[in-house]
Amino acid sequence: MEDDEIDAAIFATPVEAKNLRAKIVLFEEMRVFVSREHPCDKLKSIAPQALTVSELWLLSMGNCFRNQVVTICSHAQKESRESFRYESESIESLKRIVTLQKGLTVIPELATMQLPEVERTMVKKFDGIPPVREISLVLNRVYLKKRLIDTLFESILSAVPENMRNLGKRELVEPF
């Protein structure tokens, strides 16, 4: 985006770049997706400090959602590449691995909305104040298509569920 090849993109924010401007679209809670064979399956909700990075199946290194998940885990400072059993490039692949194996992962709330009924029972909320990520329409500050961008923003915002439009009493986990 910084080289003016892209006018707008949707991704996790905040982002630190002088020439980019973000328009917040939604605040998305993080959820735990748990195999039926995992001990956490019996729980209604899961404490973030109960999860360790080494037991989670995560997105590959360099993904900002992975970084946010590592941030909410109580043992994030002990992250070690050798401790991971599975890594994937996509959330869909992680969900599939968890469904077929005995494990767990953290997924964004939007990834839970179209799950079949049988998989919805595998989704657990976090105890207490839920961790949230901020998703924005990020724009190049020098864009010339203001009306088009405003229309795009309003169209996206109209599709966002009401409960995701405000941070409320939830904890923002910033990407790094």
Beta strands, then each sheet from edge to edge (+ up, - down):
strand 1: 8-13
strand 2: 20-34
strand 3: 45-46
strand 4: 58-59
strand 5: 87-88
strand 6: 104-108
strand 7: 123-126
strand 8: 131-140
strand 9: 171-172
sheet 1: 1+ 8- 2+ 6-
sheet 2: 1+ 8- 9-
sheet 3: 1+ 8- 2+ 7- 3-
sheet 4: 4+ 5+
end
